[in-house]
Structure formats: structure tokens, C-alpha cells
Amino acid sequence: MTKVVEVAVAIITKPNGEYLLASRPDGKGWAGWWEFPGGKVEVGELPEVALAREMQEELALSPTHIQPWIKRRYDYPATKDDVAKTVLLHFFFVRTWHGDPTPMEGQKLAWQHPQALTVSPVLPANAPIMHALSLPEQYAISNAAEMGEVDFLAALAKQLKQGLRLIQVREKQMTTEALSAFASEVKALSHAHDARVLINANIELAMKLGLDGVHLPSADLMKLSSKPSDLLVSASCHNVEQLQHAQGLGLDFVTLSPVTETLSHPDASGIGWESFAGMLGEVSIPVYALGGMTKASLPQALACGARGIAMQRAIWTATQP
């Protein structure tokens, strides 16, 4: 049986969303390939302790805020420089630290934007993580049905100025004509801030209006046999079967709900954070927690392995935590 090597990995992130990558130094396996900084967890050592030690040894940095994120297992094949091995990667967000990144092992360092990588090649185990990082931590769902269009668009403009970058238009009460006009307004506002807009269910309308993508209800997801091309595609999931189907289709991300009770589905009891985390452990597709979320829910969602949180009501309320 192949021995599993545990590795602590640092996603060192600036406020503007850029993260730090390092090249593998000469003399190590996969030399020249790019990866997130980190290293082996020693016997009896906690992953977060290993993370701080490796950051100091590799980069002369001391983390001051660590956020546990996901664990990922990866099987590396043998190369001419290294033997085959299986690694269990413990990923942590590092948002604040003391010191300036310094290549202590002769490696190259590069700050990278999630949607515009300028270095390659990237270690295979890190590539799916970089895809997830190209998605923001907050996914907003429109709520003009309750707020009214004028108030909603004003709230959207405010949130875009505060950094919102991913929006789903979900207004099932609107006629096709009204929905087209409303979605076009959302698109104009959002694209002015480099935010991406998806529309619920309607692939044809997404393409007609030049939107960025479509969000599929779970029933539509389970009927799907291939991912629509040239669109960002997400879907609503409520169980592991749906999560695995979405992953098999190569969808860009999904929501998993309801984590807690929500006004949208008052008859559905929440699955709870423990079950939510367990279901995420079965897949590697980026997942947003949905159902009763506020911005204060984000640390819990990240700790469970989610990419972030999705909100339909709380995000538009100026006084929310």
C-alpha cells in the first residue's frame, strides 16, 4: 500500500485577490513546476503548525491569520526525478502575515490573479484549486420579487462597489420580455465592475443576452448529459448524487442547500453544517453553501470545505452582519 504523505499548503492571499505561487527548486521532484507554498507535515505535528514552520523556512513569513479550508488527496505518478506517491493536501487561507516573501530555497515567487495566470506549468494537484479560486467567496441571487426592481438595482449597485463579483438572476415571476429587460440591466451594472452574471435555468436567454452563464435547477441538472458550451454553468444540488452528477459533467460550481432553514423553502429542514461538510468530502467541485446564509457564515462555510456562501436576501440588506 502506498504511504500517504500529509502536506500543509498555504494560499497566501492579498486583499485584491492575488495569491502567491512558488516554483519547485532544482533538485526536488517536479522541479520548475509552480505550486502553492507549503511542505510535509512531520509525524505528530498538526497541519497548521507545519504550515507556519514551512512558511518561515521557505518564505521567511510568519502567518498571523490562518483559515482552514479543504483537504484533497492526489496520486502523483513516478517521474525520472521522483517516485510515485500519494499526498493528502491540507489547504489553508493565509490573509495576514509578518515579513516580506523571500525565496529562502532558491525558488521563484510570483503573485498571480486567479483569472489570469502568467506562470506555468502548475502542479496537477494545484490546478483544481486554482479553478476554485477564480470564483469569489460570495454568490448573490437576485430578489427583485420581494424588493421591487428599483430598490434591488440600487442594492446591487452598492454591493458591486463593495466587491460583489458573481450574481444569479432568478426572477421566476417575470415574463420573458420583462426578464430580458431586467437581466440586461443587471448585466450592464455588473459588467461595469467586472462581475459575472448567470441566469436561472434559461440557457437560450443567457446566450441571447450575452450573459456569462446559467444556473440550473436540480431537476434540469439531472436531465443534463453534457455541459453547455461557452457558458459558466452552475447548478442547485441537495444531495450527494446531484453533486457527483454535476462534477461528472464538469460544471464550474454548484450550490448545496438548504444548510439551515430558509424563507425560500420553509418546508425543508436544513441539512446542518456537519452533514454539509460530509457531503463536500465526496466531491471536489467548488460548492457554495446556500440557505440562511449571511456574511458572518463565511468562515464556517470555508471550514467545511465550501468555496463560499450564496445569498438571496441577506446580501441585499445594508444592516446585515
KEPA-954326 format. One record per residue (C-alpha): x, y, z; residue number from 0; residue in three letters. Coordinates in steps of 0.001 Angstrom, whole numbers, plus 500000, padded with zeros to 6 digits. Each point is the difference from the previous one (the first is absolute). Example, Ala and Ser with C-alpha at 12.3 -4.5 7.8 and 13.67 -1.06 7.14 Angstrom:
{c1: 512300 | c2: 495500 | c3: 507800 | pos: 0 | code: ALA}
{c1: 501370 | c2: 503440 | c3: 499340 | pos: 1 | code: SER}
//
This chain:
{c1: 500000 | c2: 500000 | c3: 500000 | pos: 0 | code: MET}
{c1: 501320 | c2: 503454 | c3: 499035 | pos: 1 | code: THR}
{c1: 500866 | c2: 502145 | c3: 502975 | pos: 2 | code: LYS}
{c1: 497983 | c2: 503207 | c3: 500241 | pos: 3 | code: VAL}
{c1: 502107 | c2: 503125 | c3: 500510 | pos: 4 | code: VAL}
{c1: 498162 | c2: 502831 | c3: 501739 | pos: 5 | code: GLU}
{c1: 500813 | c2: 503499 | c3: 498782 | pos: 6 | code: VAL}
{c1: 499004 | c2: 503415 | c3: 501366 | pos: 7 | code: ALA}
{c1: 499341 | c2: 502521 | c3: 497218 | pos: 8 | code: VAL}
{c1: 499739 | c2: 503787 | c3: 500311 | pos: 9 | code: ALA}
{c1: 497730 | c2: 502049 | c3: 497751 | pos: 10 | code: ILE}
{c1: 501611 | c2: 503345 | c3: 500852 | pos: 11 | code: ILE}
{c1: 497487 | c2: 502583 | c3: 498828 | pos: 12 | code: THR}
{c1: 500110 | c2: 503772 | c3: 499549 | pos: 13 | code: LYS}
{c1: 496853 | c2: 502124 | c3: 500492 | pos: 14 | code: PRO}
{c1: 499793 | c2: 500424 | c3: 496203 | pos: 15 | code: ASN}
{c1: 499640 | c2: 496228 | c3: 499580 | pos: 16 | code: GLY}
{c1: 503506 | c2: 499247 | c3: 498739 | pos: 17 | code: GLU}
{c1: 501720 | c2: 496972 | c3: 501514 | pos: 18 | code: TYR}
{c1: 503626 | c2: 498944 | c3: 500242 | pos: 19 | code: LEU}
{c1: 501439 | c2: 497129 | c3: 497970 | pos: 20 | code: LEU}
{c1: 503496 | c2: 498541 | c3: 500249 | pos: 21 | code: ALA}
{c1: 502002 | c2: 497890 | c3: 497567 | pos: 22 | code: SER}
{c1: 501414 | c2: 496647 | c3: 501050 | pos: 23 | code: ARG}
{c1: 503764 | c2: 500483 | c3: 500497 | pos: 24 | code: PRO}
{c1: 502632 | c2: 498066 | c3: 498071 | pos: 25 | code: ASP}
{c1: 500810 | c2: 496669 | c3: 501579 | pos: 26 | code: GLY}
{c1: 496413 | c2: 499263 | c3: 501100 | pos: 27 | code: LYS}
{c1: 497382 | c2: 497929 | c3: 498188 | pos: 28 | code: GLY}
{c1: 498026 | c2: 501958 | c3: 497392 | pos: 29 | code: TRP}
{c1: 502698 | c2: 502701 | c3: 499998 | pos: 30 | code: ALA}
{c1: 498889 | c2: 503197 | c3: 498268 | pos: 31 | code: GLY}
{c1: 496289 | c2: 499282 | c3: 500436 | pos: 32 | code: TRP}
{c1: 497918 | c2: 502591 | c3: 501853 | pos: 33 | code: TRP}
{c1: 498052 | c2: 499345 | c3: 503186 | pos: 34 | code: GLU}
{c1: 498609 | c2: 501597 | c3: 503126 | pos: 35 | code: PHE}
{c1: 502676 | c2: 500243 | c3: 502716 | pos: 36 | code: PRO}
{c1: 500025 | c2: 497358 | c3: 502711 | pos: 37 | code: GLY}
{c1: 501576 | c2: 496742 | c3: 501007 | pos: 38 | code: GLY}
{c1: 499854 | c2: 496661 | c3: 501731 | pos: 39 | code: LYS}
{c1: 498245 | c2: 499582 | c3: 503333 | pos: 40 | code: VAL}
{c1: 502386 | c2: 498236 | c3: 502377 | pos: 41 | code: GLU}
{c1: 498908 | c2: 497062 | c3: 502152 | pos: 42 | code: VAL}
{c1: 498007 | c2: 501275 | c3: 502969 | pos: 43 | code: GLY}
{c1: 499812 | c2: 503526 | c3: 498560 | pos: 44 | code: GLU}
{c1: 496718 | c2: 501837 | c3: 499450 | pos: 45 | code: LEU}
{c1: 499498 | c2: 501220 | c3: 496405 | pos: 46 | code: PRO}
{c1: 499618 | c2: 503626 | c3: 501124 | pos: 47 | code: GLU}
{c1: 503262 | c2: 499770 | c3: 501947 | pos: 48 | code: VAL}
{c1: 501716 | c2: 498509 | c3: 496941 | pos: 49 | code: ALA}
{c1: 498586 | c2: 502837 | c3: 497903 | pos: 50 | code: LEU}
{c1: 501526 | c2: 502684 | c3: 502216 | pos: 51 | code: ALA}
{c1: 503343 | c2: 498175 | c3: 500090 | pos: 52 | code: ARG}
{c1: 500125 | c2: 499521 | c3: 496230 | pos: 53 | code: GLU}
{c1: 499075 | c2: 503624 | c3: 499326 | pos: 54 | code: MET}
{c1: 502870 | c2: 501126 | c3: 502191 | pos: 55 | code: GLN}
{c1: 502484 | c2: 497538 | c3: 498479 | pos: 56 | code: GLU}
{c1: 498991 | c2: 500566 | c3: 496354 | pos: 57 | code: GLU}
{c1: 498935 | c2: 503652 | c3: 499980 | pos: 58 | code: LEU}
{c1: 501153 | c2: 501665 | c3: 503250 | pos: 59 | code: ALA}
{c1: 496339 | c2: 500737 | c3: 500788 | pos: 60 | code: LEU}
{c1: 498078 | c2: 499578 | c3: 503259 | pos: 61 | code: SER}
{c1: 496224 | c2: 499567 | c3: 499470 | pos: 62 | code: PRO}
{c1: 497743 | c2: 502013 | c3: 502309 | pos: 63 | code: THR}
{c1: 496629 | c2: 498798 | c3: 498666 | pos: 64 | code: HIS}
{c1: 499410 | c2: 496442 | c3: 498762 | pos: 65 | code: ILE}
{c1: 496635 | c2: 498759 | c3: 498686 | pos: 66 | code: GLN}
{c1: 499702 | c2: 496212 | c3: 499526 | pos: 67 | code: PRO}
{c1: 498456 | c2: 499116 | c3: 496654 | pos: 68 | code: TRP}
{c1: 499897 | c2: 496692 | c3: 498105 | pos: 69 | code: ILE}
{c1: 501893 | c2: 496717 | c3: 499980 | pos: 70 | code: LYS}
{c1: 500827 | c2: 498361 | c3: 496693 | pos: 71 | code: ARG}
{c1: 501653 | c2: 496644 | c3: 499268 | pos: 72 | code: ARG}
{c1: 502131 | c2: 499688 | c3: 496897 | pos: 73 | code: TYR}
{c1: 501974 | c2: 497090 | c3: 498516 | pos: 74 | code: ASP}
{c1: 503236 | c2: 501133 | c3: 498341 | pos: 75 | code: TYR}
{c1: 501478 | c2: 497630 | c3: 497410 | pos: 76 | code: PRO}
{c1: 503698 | c2: 499172 | c3: 500014 | pos: 77 | code: ALA}
{c1: 502313 | c2: 502316 | c3: 498049 | pos: 78 | code: THR}
{c1: 503680 | c2: 499802 | c3: 499095 | pos: 79 | code: LYS}
{c1: 500722 | c2: 502166 | c3: 503059 | pos: 80 | code: ASP}
{c1: 497506 | c2: 498631 | c3: 502521 | pos: 81 | code: ASP}
{c1: 498124 | c2: 496852 | c3: 501019 | pos: 82 | code: VAL}
{c1: 496231 | c2: 499568 | c3: 499833 | pos: 83 | code: ALA}
{c1: 498227 | c2: 501246 | c3: 503106 | pos: 84 | code: LYS}
{c1: 496627 | c2: 500908 | c3: 501430 | pos: 85 | code: THR}
{c1: 499596 | c2: 503329 | c3: 501766 | pos: 86 | code: VAL}
{c1: 497238 | c2: 501295 | c3: 502263 | pos: 87 | code: LEU}
{c1: 500025 | c2: 503761 | c3: 499615 | pos: 88 | code: LEU}
{c1: 498704 | c2: 502203 | c3: 502826 | pos: 89 | code: HIS}
{c1: 499206 | c2: 503408 | c3: 498469 | pos: 90 | code: PHE}
{c1: 499914 | c2: 503132 | c3: 502152 | pos: 91 | code: PHE}
{c1: 499235 | c2: 503610 | c3: 499106 | pos: 92 | code: PHE}
{c1: 502643 | c2: 502367 | c3: 501374 | pos: 93 | code: VAL}
{c1: 498710 | c2: 503568 | c3: 499820 | pos: 94 | code: ARG}
{c1: 502419 | c2: 501829 | c3: 502301 | pos: 95 | code: THR}
{c1: 503627 | c2: 499385 | c3: 500896 | pos: 96 | code: TRP}
{c1: 503192 | c2: 501610 | c3: 501254 | pos: 97 | code: HIS}
{c1: 502940 | c2: 500441 | c3: 497649 | pos: 98 | code: GLY}
{c1: 500567 | c2: 500286 | c3: 496266 | pos: 99 | code: ASP}
{c1: 499946 | c2: 496876 | c3: 497790 | pos: 100 | code: PRO}
{c1: 503626 | c2: 498956 | c3: 499515 | pos: 101 | code: THR}
{c1: 501095 | c2: 496938 | c3: 497967 | pos: 102 | code: PRO}
{c1: 502033 | c2: 498209 | c3: 502682 | pos: 103 | code: MET}
{c1: 500528 | c2: 496842 | c3: 497899 | pos: 104 | code: GLU}
{c1: 500931 | c2: 501579 | c3: 496663 | pos: 105 | code: GLY}
{c1: 496483 | c2: 499679 | c3: 498657 | pos: 106 | code: GLN}
{c1: 498240 | c2: 502579 | c3: 497841 | pos: 107 | code: LYS}
{c1: 496981 | c2: 501856 | c3: 501425 | pos: 108 | code: LEU}
{c1: 497086 | c2: 501586 | c3: 498142 | pos: 109 | code: ALA}
{c1: 496786 | c2: 501743 | c3: 501052 | pos: 110 | code: TRP}
{c1: 497231 | c2: 498772 | c3: 497745 | pos: 111 | code: GLN}
{c1: 496432 | c2: 501040 | c3: 499291 | pos: 112 | code: HIS}
{c1: 497558 | c2: 497044 | c3: 500052 | pos: 113 | code: PRO}
{c1: 498622 | c2: 500805 | c3: 496547 | pos: 114 | code: GLN}
{c1: 503288 | c2: 500927 | c3: 498308 | pos: 115 | code: ALA}
{c1: 502845 | c2: 497590 | c3: 500752 | pos: 116 | code: LEU}
{c1: 503323 | c2: 501047 | c3: 498483 | pos: 117 | code: THR}
{c1: 502136 | c2: 497068 | c3: 501199 | pos: 118 | code: VAL}
{c1: 500086 | c2: 496358 | c3: 498943 | pos: 119 | code: SER}
{c1: 500047 | c2: 497085 | c3: 500277 | pos: 120 | code: PRO}
{c1: 497904 | c2: 499598 | c3: 503159 | pos: 121 | code: VAL}
{c1: 500179 | c2: 496854 | c3: 502144 | pos: 122 | code: LEU}
{c1: 497001 | c2: 497771 | c3: 499147 | pos: 123 | code: PRO}
{c1: 498753 | c2: 499886 | c3: 503598 | pos: 124 | code: ALA}
{c1: 499812 | c2: 503802 | c3: 500092 | pos: 125 | code: ASN}
{c1: 498123 | c2: 500570 | c3: 496724 | pos: 126 | code: ALA}
{c1: 496451 | c2: 499269 | c3: 501303 | pos: 127 | code: PRO}
{c1: 500651 | c2: 502257 | c3: 502974 | pos: 128 | code: ILE}
{c1: 500932 | c2: 502840 | c3: 497672 | pos: 129 | code: MET}
{c1: 496730 | c2: 499499 | c3: 498130 | pos: 130 | code: HIS}
{c1: 498089 | c2: 500275 | c3: 503283 | pos: 131 | code: ALA}
{c1: 501940 | c2: 503143 | c3: 500911 | pos: 132 | code: LEU}
{c1: 498896 | c2: 501631 | c3: 496746 | pos: 133 | code: SER}
{c1: 496545 | c2: 500096 | c3: 501600 | pos: 134 | code: LEU}
{c1: 499212 | c2: 502603 | c3: 502682 | pos: 135 | code: PRO}
{c1: 499001 | c2: 499116 | c3: 503559 | pos: 136 | code: GLU}
{c1: 496517 | c2: 501494 | c3: 499604 | pos: 137 | code: GLN}
{c1: 497357 | c2: 498974 | c3: 497460 | pos: 138 | code: TYR}
{c1: 496959 | c2: 502288 | c3: 499996 | pos: 139 | code: ALA}
{c1: 496509 | c2: 499082 | c3: 498810 | pos: 140 | code: ILE}
{c1: 497637 | c2: 502752 | c3: 498868 | pos: 141 | code: SER}
{c1: 496907 | c2: 500814 | c3: 502061 | pos: 142 | code: ASN}
{c1: 498042 | c2: 502589 | c3: 498028 | pos: 143 | code: ALA}
{c1: 496812 | c2: 498032 | c3: 500636 | pos: 144 | code: ALA}
{c1: 500030 | c2: 501074 | c3: 503655 | pos: 145 | code: GLU}
{c1: 501956 | c2: 503252 | c3: 499797 | pos: 146 | code: MET}
{c1: 498668 | c2: 501514 | c3: 496793 | pos: 147 | code: GLY}
{c1: 502238 | c2: 500617 | c3: 496995 | pos: 148 | code: GLU}
{c1: 501058 | c2: 503546 | c3: 500890 | pos: 149 | code: VAL}
{c1: 501068 | c2: 499134 | c3: 503551 | pos: 150 | code: ASP}
{c1: 501676 | c2: 496807 | c3: 498860 | pos: 151 | code: PHE}
{c1: 502071 | c2: 501722 | c3: 497321 | pos: 152 | code: LEU}
{c1: 501071 | c2: 502636 | c3: 502528 | pos: 153 | code: ALA}
{c1: 501067 | c2: 497247 | c3: 502423 | pos: 154 | code: ALA}
{c1: 501836 | c2: 498207 | c3: 497183 | pos: 155 | code: LEU}
{c1: 501916 | c2: 503164 | c3: 499083 | pos: 156 | code: ALA}
{c1: 501046 | c2: 500413 | c3: 503624 | pos: 157 | code: LYS}
{c1: 501200 | c2: 496404 | c3: 500337 | pos: 158 | code: GLN}
{c1: 501904 | c2: 500168 | c3: 496714 | pos: 159 | code: LEU}
{c1: 501887 | c2: 503022 | c3: 501313 | pos: 160 | code: LYS}
{c1: 500830 | c2: 497946 | c3: 503100 | pos: 161 | code: GLN}
{c1: 501459 | c2: 497141 | c3: 497969 | pos: 162 | code: GLY}
{c1: 497152 | c2: 497678 | c3: 498968 | pos: 163 | code: LEU}
{c1: 501101 | c2: 498119 | c3: 496877 | pos: 164 | code: ARG}
{c1: 497509 | c2: 497160 | c3: 499386 | pos: 165 | code: LEU}
{c1: 496215 | c2: 500389 | c3: 499612 | pos: 166 | code: ILE}
{c1: 497148 | c2: 497714 | c3: 499019 | pos: 167 | code: GLN}
{c1: 496837 | c2: 501507 | c3: 498527 | pos: 168 | code: VAL}
{c1: 497132 | c2: 497946 | c3: 501433 | pos: 169 | code: ARG}
{c1: 496634 | c2: 501666 | c3: 499445 | pos: 170 | code: GLU}
{c1: 497484 | c2: 497278 | c3: 499147 | pos: 171 | code: LYS}
{c1: 497053 | c2: 502390 | c3: 500322 | pos: 172 | code: GLN}
{c1: 501098 | c2: 502064 | c3: 496980 | pos: 173 | code: MET}
{c1: 498840 | c2: 499521 | c3: 496432 | pos: 174 | code: THR}
{c1: 502691 | c2: 499209 | c3: 497454 | pos: 175 | code: THR}
{c1: 499892 | c2: 503586 | c3: 498729 | pos: 176 | code: GLU}
{c1: 500281 | c2: 501495 | c3: 503499 | pos: 177 | code: ALA}
{c1: 502724 | c2: 497542 | c3: 500958 | pos: 178 | code: LEU}
{c1: 502024 | c2: 500901 | c3: 496904 | pos: 179 | code: SER}
{c1: 499829 | c2: 503690 | c3: 500818 | pos: 180 | code: ALA}
{c1: 500823 | c2: 499446 | c3: 503683 | pos: 181 | code: PHE}
{c1: 502901 | c2: 497628 | c3: 499277 | pos: 182 | code: ALA}
{c1: 501415 | c2: 502488 | c3: 497507 | pos: 183 | code: SER}
{c1: 500012 | c2: 502694 | c3: 502697 | pos: 184 | code: GLU}
{c1: 501713 | c2: 497638 | c3: 502447 | pos: 185 | code: VAL}
{c1: 502563 | c2: 499119 | c3: 497337 | pos: 186 | code: LYS}
{c1: 500789 | c2: 503649 | c3: 499232 | pos: 187 | code: ALA}
{c1: 500493 | c2: 500852 | c3: 503680 | pos: 188 | code: LEU}
{c1: 501993 | c2: 496857 | c3: 500727 | pos: 189 | code: SER}
{c1: 502303 | c2: 500008 | c3: 496988 | pos: 190 | code: HIS}
{c1: 500986 | c2: 503570 | c3: 500834 | pos: 191 | code: ALA}
{c1: 501571 | c2: 498497 | c3: 503149 | pos: 192 | code: HIS}
{c1: 501406 | c2: 496854 | c3: 498321 | pos: 193 | code: ASP}
{c1: 497336 | c2: 497902 | c3: 501728 | pos: 194 | code: ALA}
{c1: 498518 | c2: 496927 | c3: 498313 | pos: 195 | code: ARG}
{c1: 496265 | c2: 499423 | c3: 499540 | pos: 196 | code: VAL}
{c1: 498170 | c2: 496677 | c3: 499706 | pos: 197 | code: LEU}
{c1: 496300 | c2: 499510 | c3: 499377 | pos: 198 | code: ILE}
{c1: 497883 | c2: 497296 | c3: 501560 | pos: 199 | code: ASN}
{c1: 499099 | c2: 497054 | c3: 497738 | pos: 200 | code: ALA}
{c1: 499741 | c2: 501831 | c3: 496658 | pos: 201 | code: ASN}
{c1: 503024 | c2: 499009 | c3: 497898 | pos: 202 | code: ILE}
{c1: 498516 | c2: 501529 | c3: 496833 | pos: 203 | code: GLU}
{c1: 499450 | c2: 503390 | c3: 501678 | pos: 204 | code: LEU}
{c1: 503482 | c2: 499948 | c3: 501530 | pos: 205 | code: ALA}
{c1: 501516 | c2: 499654 | c3: 496540 | pos: 206 | code: MET}
{c1: 497620 | c2: 502478 | c3: 498359 | pos: 207 | code: LYS}
{c1: 500787 | c2: 502726 | c3: 502566 | pos: 208 | code: LEU}
{c1: 503734 | c2: 499294 | c3: 500119 | pos: 209 | code: GLY}
{c1: 499919 | c2: 499062 | c3: 503669 | pos: 210 | code: LEU}
{c1: 502901 | c2: 498145 | c3: 501542 | pos: 211 | code: ASP}
{c1: 498155 | c2: 496823 | c3: 500873 | pos: 212 | code: GLY}
{c1: 497010 | c2: 498066 | c3: 501237 | pos: 213 | code: VAL}
{c1: 499009 | c2: 498503 | c3: 503358 | pos: 214 | code: HIS}
{c1: 498007 | c2: 496789 | c3: 499656 | pos: 215 | code: LEU}
{c1: 497329 | c2: 498796 | c3: 502456 | pos: 216 | code: PRO}
{c1: 500714 | c2: 496507 | c3: 501333 | pos: 217 | code: SER}
{c1: 497337 | c2: 498390 | c3: 497798 | pos: 218 | code: ALA}
{c1: 501591 | c2: 501509 | c3: 496880 | pos: 219 | code: ASP}
{c1: 503440 | c2: 498950 | c3: 501221 | pos: 220 | code: LEU}
{c1: 499014 | c2: 496339 | c3: 500265 | pos: 221 | code: MET}
{c1: 498639 | c2: 500022 | c3: 496435 | pos: 222 | code: LYS}
{c1: 503230 | c2: 501459 | c3: 498650 | pos: 223 | code: LEU}
{c1: 502399 | c2: 497690 | c3: 498131 | pos: 224 | code: SER}
{c1: 502655 | c2: 502557 | c3: 499051 | pos: 225 | code: SER}
{c1: 501032 | c2: 503469 | c3: 501115 | pos: 226 | code: LYS}
{c1: 498750 | c2: 502876 | c3: 497805 | pos: 227 | code: PRO}
{c1: 502971 | c2: 501494 | c3: 498180 | pos: 228 | code: SER}
{c1: 501270 | c2: 503571 | c3: 500192 | pos: 229 | code: ASP}
{c1: 498184 | c2: 500692 | c3: 503278 | pos: 230 | code: LEU}
{c1: 500829 | c2: 500031 | c3: 503687 | pos: 231 | code: LEU}
{c1: 497700 | c2: 497245 | c3: 501286 | pos: 232 | code: VAL}
{c1: 498882 | c2: 499416 | c3: 503570 | pos: 233 | code: SER}
{c1: 497156 | c2: 498025 | c3: 501544 | pos: 234 | code: ALA}
{c1: 497945 | c2: 499541 | c3: 503147 | pos: 235 | code: SER}
{c1: 500775 | c2: 496808 | c3: 501914 | pos: 236 | code: CYS}
{c1: 498345 | c2: 498464 | c3: 503054 | pos: 237 | code: HIS}
{c1: 501728 | c2: 496618 | c3: 500345 | pos: 238 | code: ASN}
{c1: 503195 | c2: 498130 | c3: 499156 | pos: 239 | code: VAL}
{c1: 498550 | c2: 498431 | c3: 496845 | pos: 240 | code: GLU}
{c1: 499360 | c2: 503441 | c3: 498530 | pos: 241 | code: GLN}
{c1: 503426 | c2: 501258 | c3: 501072 | pos: 242 | code: LEU}
{c1: 501693 | c2: 497057 | c3: 498320 | pos: 243 | code: GLN}
{c1: 497949 | c2: 500414 | c3: 496817 | pos: 244 | code: HIS}
{c1: 500967 | c2: 503676 | c3: 499804 | pos: 245 | code: ALA}
{c1: 503641 | c2: 499099 | c3: 500525 | pos: 246 | code: GLN}
{c1: 499841 | c2: 497300 | c3: 497337 | pos: 247 | code: GLY}
{c1: 498649 | c2: 502521 | c3: 497496 | pos: 248 | code: LEU}
{c1: 502832 | c2: 502388 | c3: 500803 | pos: 249 | code: GLY}
{c1: 497768 | c2: 502823 | c3: 501227 | pos: 250 | code: LEU}
{c1: 501848 | c2: 503058 | c3: 501268 | pos: 251 | code: ASP}
{c1: 498395 | c2: 500028 | c3: 503455 | pos: 252 | code: PHE}
{c1: 496811 | c2: 499160 | c3: 501908 | pos: 253 | code: VAL}
{c1: 497956 | c2: 501084 | c3: 502985 | pos: 254 | code: THR}
{c1: 499113 | c2: 497505 | c3: 502734 | pos: 255 | code: LEU}
{c1: 496881 | c2: 500745 | c3: 501998 | pos: 256 | code: SER}
{c1: 498294 | c2: 500565 | c3: 502282 | pos: 257 | code: PRO}
{c1: 502752 | c2: 500088 | c3: 502612 | pos: 258 | code: VAL}
{c1: 497624 | c2: 501637 | c3: 502471 | pos: 259 | code: THR}
{c1: 496306 | c2: 500844 | c3: 499739 | pos: 260 | code: GLU}
{c1: 499174 | c2: 502623 | c3: 497382 | pos: 261 | code: THR}
{c1: 496993 | c2: 502091 | c3: 498978 | pos: 262 | code: LEU}
{c1: 500291 | c2: 498731 | c3: 496419 | pos: 263 | code: SER}
{c1: 499273 | c2: 496413 | c3: 501101 | pos: 264 | code: HIS}
{c1: 498182 | c2: 500189 | c3: 503370 | pos: 265 | code: PRO}
{c1: 498967 | c2: 496339 | c3: 499795 | pos: 266 | code: ASP}
{c1: 503613 | c2: 498744 | c3: 499726 | pos: 267 | code: ALA}
{c1: 502037 | c2: 499485 | c3: 503161 | pos: 268 | code: SER}
{c1: 503653 | c2: 500962 | c3: 499772 | pos: 269 | code: GLY}
{c1: 502607 | c2: 497281 | c3: 499503 | pos: 270 | code: ILE}
{c1: 502292 | c2: 501621 | c3: 502585 | pos: 271 | code: GLY}
{c1: 503693 | c2: 500812 | c3: 499789 | pos: 272 | code: TRP}
{c1: 501217 | c2: 496520 | c3: 500958 | pos: 273 | code: GLU}
{c1: 498071 | c2: 498285 | c3: 497208 | pos: 274 | code: SER}
{c1: 500949 | c2: 502804 | c3: 497624 | pos: 275 | code: PHE}
{c1: 503700 | c2: 499403 | c3: 500677 | pos: 276 | code: ALA}
{c1: 499554 | c2: 496237 | c3: 499620 | pos: 277 | code: GLY}
{c1: 498341 | c2: 500388 | c3: 496601 | pos: 278 | code: MET}
{c1: 502761 | c2: 502310 | c3: 498802 | pos: 279 | code: LEU}
{c1: 502516 | c2: 497324 | c3: 500947 | pos: 280 | code: GLY}
{c1: 498539 | c2: 497822 | c3: 497219 | pos: 281 | code: GLU}
{c1: 500792 | c2: 502440 | c3: 497158 | pos: 282 | code: VAL}
{c1: 502587 | c2: 502528 | c3: 498865 | pos: 283 | code: SER}
{c1: 497760 | c2: 502397 | c3: 498040 | pos: 284 | code: ILE}
{c1: 499817 | c2: 503548 | c3: 501459 | pos: 285 | code: PRO}
{c1: 496918 | c2: 500285 | c3: 502245 | pos: 286 | code: VAL}
{c1: 498175 | c2: 502988 | c3: 501481 | pos: 287 | code: TYR}
{c1: 498015 | c2: 499609 | c3: 503222 | pos: 288 | code: ALA}
{c1: 496418 | c2: 501223 | c3: 499516 | pos: 289 | code: LEU}
{c1: 497106 | c2: 500363 | c3: 502418 | pos: 290 | code: GLY}
{c1: 499891 | c2: 502444 | c3: 502888 | pos: 291 | code: GLY}
{c1: 503441 | c2: 501428 | c3: 499190 | pos: 292 | code: MET}
{c1: 501319 | c2: 503422 | c3: 501026 | pos: 293 | code: THR}
{c1: 503490 | c2: 501400 | c3: 499521 | pos: 294 | code: LYS}
{c1: 500742 | c2: 498823 | c3: 503543 | pos: 295 | code: ALA}
{c1: 499483 | c2: 496398 | c3: 498784 | pos: 296 | code: SER}
{c1: 503042 | c2: 500117 | c3: 497705 | pos: 297 | code: LEU}
{c1: 502676 | c2: 498701 | c3: 502441 | pos: 298 | code: PRO}
{c1: 497805 | c2: 496997 | c3: 500882 | pos: 299 | code: GLN}
{c1: 499357 | c2: 499254 | c3: 496338 | pos: 300 | code: ALA}
{c1: 503697 | c2: 500177 | c3: 499145 | pos: 301 | code: LEU}
{c1: 500897 | c2: 497767 | c3: 502930 | pos: 302 | code: ALA}
{c1: 497570 | c2: 497401 | c3: 498610 | pos: 303 | code: CYS}
{c1: 501751 | c2: 500101 | c3: 496631 | pos: 304 | code: GLY}
{c1: 497650 | c2: 502302 | c3: 498086 | pos: 305 | code: ALA}
{c1: 501262 | c2: 502569 | c3: 497527 | pos: 306 | code: ARG}
{c1: 497726 | c2: 502521 | c3: 501639 | pos: 307 | code: GLY}
{c1: 496395 | c2: 500935 | c3: 500739 | pos: 308 | code: ILE}
{c1: 496970 | c2: 500747 | c3: 497813 | pos: 309 | code: ALA}
{c1: 497365 | c2: 502474 | c3: 501160 | pos: 310 | code: MET}
{c1: 496668 | c2: 501164 | c3: 498648 | pos: 311 | code: GLN}
{c1: 498843 | c2: 502334 | c3: 502782 | pos: 312 | code: ARG}
{c1: 502682 | c2: 500842 | c3: 502544 | pos: 313 | code: ALA}
{c1: 502485 | c2: 501392 | c3: 497492 | pos: 314 | code: ILE}
{c1: 497572 | c2: 502698 | c3: 498879 | pos: 315 | code: TRP}
{c1: 499307 | c2: 501149 | c3: 503582 | pos: 316 | code: THR}
{c1: 502286 | c2: 502883 | c3: 500916 | pos: 317 | code: ALA}
{c1: 499882 | c2: 499227 | c3: 503749 | pos: 318 | code: THR}
{c1: 500896 | c2: 496306 | c3: 499760 | pos: 319 | code: GLN}
{c1: 503109 | c2: 498738 | c3: 501885 | pos: 320 | code: PRO}
//
